[in-house]
Amino acid sequence: MGTISLKIPETLVAELAAAASRRGVSKSVLVREAIRSFLLAEEASARPESALSQVADLVGAFSGPADLSAARKHMDGFGE
């Protein structure tokens, strides 16, 4: 495992120590988890979302025919 040194304000050191103590882990574990979480979030935001993921909360929220996207009969009179 590699080692990295950084300077952070004393107030942040105290917050880090308190959070690590609450979780029962070392400060190093907490910092590693925070960095991993940050990197995963950054990676996820760099990937374009699919159309489905953008409207996932709407799937199944409306009633209508089950074959709406495939049956031309539902388009009769639309756009005239």
C-alpha positions, 0 to 999 in steps of 0.5 A: 500500500502506498503512502501519501502525506497532506496538510489539513487544518486542525479543525478538519483533523479533529472532525476526522478523528471524531468521525473515525472514532464514531465509526470505530475505524482508523483515520486512514480507513476513513480517508481511504473510504472518502477518497474512493467515494469521491473518485467513484462519484466523479467517474459516475458523473463523467459517464453519460446517463442512459435515457432509462436511468433519467426517467426510471422514477417514471417507469410504471407511473402512468397507465395505458396500453402495454404495447404502446411503443410497438402497435401502430394502431395507437398512432391513428389520428396522432399528428393530423 
